[in-house]
Each structure stands twice: as structure tokens, then as C-alpha cells.
């Protein structure tokens, strides 16, 4: 969806909801909010609809209010409050419907209130102000080493799908949080505090390139290279980096690689 079509959908959505007396508010999220990185051809529409109490479930199950719902290729009920809708042109809508009280359970960072018939803006300030779960460095480092050890071991025994999840998913996520916390950014770009993978390459183009080159490797090779990269970047910047444990994990992973090659 190009930018004019994207903006036209946003206007159509806001207009449709403004004409429904059951609707209390509309909140645009992410790139739809206009805050930070603008939407591009791959951006979805991500939003909250706030209704009067008792009306929210009907909005989740009957999408007659949603522009383009008649040309949906998929309507997927993802959570108690939220849905994913894929339109026939491939455009994705990610939405959740709450009443004002239920809105307390939501999480958000970038947002804009496009419709407010009372209390929505105040409640969204509360939602966005909820503290993001922040684990200490010691926990993140321990998770990183443990995930690399498990992932490397599974790769050595041939469980490559599970190994890739542990290395490129779990371990990489913990590493990205540590890097964002302790390594100075290469560019002035705000990272997503809810998802460590979002926009990392924009803030760290060199380091992001190194990480991507590592993660496309065989999972066992990737685990070894990811550990080496972690030591290179974190040892000078993170006083609590567990160098001795990292050496033990590295030795075990390299032994697994050598044993696989010999076999």
C-alpha cells in the first residue's frame, strides 16, 4: 500500500468510527501514529478501538464497521481483545478492541489518539507510561550463554530448526538488549523498547550488518560467531560480562563443531 492509499485508509477508518455512537476512541499505533519512522509500503495499520462497555465483543466479531472488511482474505482472532486482518491486496491490519477499563491491559509506545469522546488520551498516557520489563545485565548475559549452549548442542545433534530458534531468536534477542544498553549507537535512531529487533540496523548499521551475517550461518557456526561478537562488543563496555563462563561455552561449542566434522 503506497502512502496516499495508506493515509486514505486511516481517514476512512477514523470517519467510520466517528459516525458510530458506540465508539469512544480510536488510537493509532506505531507508524500509523505519525510519530517517528513514517509508514512505507510494508507498514501495516496498527490501532486500538475503544467502545462503550458491552459493545467491544460485537466489534471483534462483526467487522461491518471496518473499511475493507468485505475484501478480507483472512480474519484471525489472535487474542481475547485483538485480531489480525489480511486484505486481498496483502495489506495487514492489526487491531484490538477494548472498553475504557479494558484498555489498561494494553501496551504501547508510539501512539496518537485520533478520536476521543472522553478519557481515551488520559488512559493511553497511563498505558504508555507502564514500565517496560527490564532484566538486569547479569540475567540477560546468563540467558544469552545458556541459549547459545542449548542451541549449539541441538545443532550438533541435527535438530537444526530448534537450534536456529535458540540461537537466532532467544540468544540474539538477549544480546540485542545488552548491545543497545551498553554499546553507543552509530546513528541517532530510536530503538523500539518493546521489541529489541526493531530498527536495530538503523541505529547500528555496522553492527547490524555483522549480526545479520552471523545469523544466516549454520546454527552451530552462528552460535560460536555470536558468542565471539558478544565478547568483542561487551567485554570492554560491560563490567559484569561473564568472561570465564563465556570461555567455557565457547570451548564446548567449538568441541561440538569439531566432533561433528570428525563424525
C-alpha positions in Angstrom: 0.0 0.0 0.0 1.5 3.3 -1.1 1.5 6.4 1.2 -1.6 8.1 -0.3 -3.6 4.9 0.0 -2.3 4.3 3.5 -3.4 7.8 4.6 -6.7 7.4 2.8 -7.4 4.2 4.7 -6.6 5.9 8.0 -9.1 8.7 7.2 -11.7 6.2 6.1 -11.3 4.3 9.4 -11.5 7.4 11.5 -14.6 8.7 9.7 -16.4 5.3 10.0 -15.7 5.1 13.7 -16.6 8.8 14.4 -20.1 8.1 13.0 -20.8 5.3 15.4 -22.1 6.4 18.8 -20.8 3.2 20.4 -17.2 4.3 19.8 -15.4 6.2 22.5 -12.0 6.4 20.8 -9.5 5.4 18.1 -5.8 5.1 18.9 -3.2 4.9 16.1 -0.1 2.9 17.0 3.4 2.5 15.6 4.0 4.1 12.1 0.3 4.8 11.9 0.7 7.3 14.7 2.9 9.6 12.7 5.5 9.5 15.5 9.0 8.6 14.4 9.6 6.5 11.3 6.8 7.2 8.8 4.9 4.4 7.1 6.2 2.8 4.0 5.0 0.2 1.5 5.4 -2.6 4.1 3.8 -0.8 7.0 0.6 -2.2 8.5 -2.3 -0.4 10.2 -2.0 -1.0 13.9 -4.7 0.5 16.1 -7.0 0.3 19.1 -10.7 0.9 19.0 -12.3 1.9 22.3 -16.0 1.3 22.7 -18.7 1.8 25.4 -18.9 -1.1 27.9 -20.7 -4.1 26.4 -20.1 -3.2 22.8 -16.5 -4.3 22.4 -17.1 -8.0 21.6 -19.6 -7.2 18.9 -16.9 -5.1 17.2 -14.5 -8.0 17.4 -16.9 -10.5 15.8 -18.8 -8.3 13.3 -16.4 -6.2 11.2 -19.0 -4.4 9.3 -17.5 -1.2 10.8 -14.1 -1.8 9.3 -13.2 -0.4 5.9 -12.2 -3.1 3.5 -13.6 -6.0 5.7 -15.6 -7.2 2.7 -12.4 -7.9 0.9 -10.5 -9.6 3.7 -8.6 -12.7 2.8 -8.1 -13.7 6.5 -9.7 -12.6 9.7 -7.8 -14.1 12.6 -8.8 -13.8 16.3 -5.3 -13.5 17.8 -6.1 -12.7 21.5 -9.1 -12.0 23.7 -9.0 -8.4 22.5 -7.1 -8.5 19.2 -7.4 -9.5 15.6 -5.2 -9.7 12.5 -7.0 -8.9 9.2 -5.2 -9.5 5.9 -6.9 -7.7 3.0 -6.9 -9.2 -0.5 -4.1 -6.9 -1.6 -1.9 -8.2 1.2 -2.2 -5.2 3.5 -2.3 -6.1 7.2 -4.5 -4.6 9.9 -3.6 -5.4 13.5 -6.3 -4.2 15.8 -7.6 -4.6 19.3 -11.0 -3.5 20.7 -11.4 -2.5 24.3 -13.7 -0.6 26.5 -12.0 2.1 28.5 -11.4 -0.1 31.5 -10.0 -3.0 29.5 -7.6 -0.6 27.8 -5.5 -0.7 31.0 -4.2 -4.2 29.9 -2.7 -2.9 26.6 0.9 -2.0 25.9 2.1 0.8 23.6 4.9 3.1 23.0 4.3 5.3 19.9 0.6 6.3 19.7 -1.7 9.1 18.6 -5.3 9.5 19.7 -7.4 10.1 16.6 -10.8 10.1 18.3 -11.6 10.8 21.9 -15.1 11.1 23.3 -13.8 11.1 26.9 -10.9 9.6 28.8 -9.0 7.9 26.0 -6.0 10.2 25.9 -5.6 10.1 29.7 -5.8 6.3 29.7 -3.3 6.0 26.9 -0.8 8.1 28.8 -1.1 5.5 31.6 -0.7 2.6 29.1 2.4 4.1 27.5 3.8 5.0 30.9 3.8 1.4 32.2 7.3 0.3 32.9 8.8 -1.9 30.3 10.1 -5.2 31.7 13.8 -4.6 32.2 16.1 -7.5 33.3 19.4 -6.9 34.9 22.6 -7.3 32.8 23.6 -10.5 34.8 20.3 -12.2 33.9 20.5 -11.2 30.2 24.1 -12.4 30.0 23.2 -15.7 31.6 20.3 -16.3 29.3 22.5 -15.5 26.3 25.1 -18.0 27.3 22.6 -20.7 28.2 20.6 -20.2 24.9 23.8 -20.5 22.9 24.9 -23.6 24.7 21.5 -25.3 24.2 21.2 -24.1 20.6 24.7 -25.2 19.7 24.1 -28.6 21.2 20.9 -29.2 19.3 22.5 -28.2 16.1 25.3 -30.7 16.8 22.8 -33.5 17.1 20.9 -32.4 14.0 18.0 -30.6 15.5 18.5 -27.6 13.2 15.1 -25.9 13.5 15.1 -25.9 17.3 18.8 -24.8 17.2 18.1 -21.9 15.0 15.2 -20.7 17.3 17.6 -20.7 20.3 20.5 -19.0 18.5 18.8 -16.5 16.1 15.8 -16.0 18.3 16.3 -16.3 22.0 20.1 -15.7 22.2 20.0 -12.9 19.7 17.2 -11.1 21.5 19.1 -11.1 24.8 22.3 -9.9 23.0 20.5 -7.1 21.2 19.2 -5.8 24.6 22.7 -5.8 26.0 24.2 -4.1 23.0 21.5 -1.4 23.0 22.1 -0.8 26.7 26.0 -0.7 26.7 27.3 0.0 23.2 27.0 3.6 21.8 24.6 3.8 18.8 26.2 4.5 15.4 23.2 6.7 14.3 20.6 8.8 16.1 17.7 6.4 15.7 15.3 5.5 18.5 15.0 1.8 19.1 11.7 0.0 19.9 11.7 -0.6 23.7 9.1 -3.4 23.3 11.0 -5.4 20.5 14.8 -5.4 20.5 15.0 -6.5 16.9 13.1 -3.4 15.6 15.2 -0.7 13.9 18.4 -2.1 15.3 20.2 -1.9 11.9 19.2 1.7 11.6 20.8 2.7 14.9 23.8 0.3 14.4 24.3 -0.2 10.7 27.8 -1.7 11.1 26.9 -3.9 14.0 23.6 -4.9 12.5 25.4 -6.0 9.3 27.8 -8.1 11.4 24.9 -9.7 13.2 22.9 -10.5 10.1 26.0 -12.1 8.5 26.4 -14.3 11.6 22.7 -15.4 11.9 22.4 -16.7 8.3 25.1 -19.3 9.1 24.6 -22.9 10.2 23.2 -22.7 13.7 26.2 -24.2 15.4 28.6 -21.9 13.5 26.3 -19.0 14.2 26.3 -19.8 18.0 30.1 -19.6 18.0 30.3 -16.4 16.0 27.5 -14.8 18.0 29.4 -15.6 21.2 32.6 -14.1 19.7 30.8 -11.0 18.7 29.2 -10.6 22.1 32.7 -10.8 23.7 34.1 -8.3 21.3 31.4 -5.7 21.9 30.5 -6.3 25.6 33.8 -7.1 27.3 35.1 -3.5 27.0 31.7 -2.0 27.9 30.0 -4.3 30.4 31.9 -4.8 33.7 29.7 -7.7 34.6 30.3 -9.6 31.3 30.9 -13.3 32.5 34.2 -13.8 30.6 35.1 -17.1 32.3 31.7 -18.6 31.6 31.7 -17.3 28.0 35.1 -19.1 27.5 33.6 -22.4 28.8 30.6 -22.1 26.5 32.9 -21.2 23.6 35.1 -24.2 24.2 32.1 -26.5 24.4 30.6 -25.2 21.2 33.9 -25.5 19.3 34.3 -29.0 20.6 30.8 -29.8 19.3 31.7 -28.4 15.9 35.0 -30.4 15.7 33.2 -33.5 16.8 30.6 -33.1 14.1 33.2 -32.5 11.5 35.1 -35.6 12.6 31.9 -37.7 12.5 
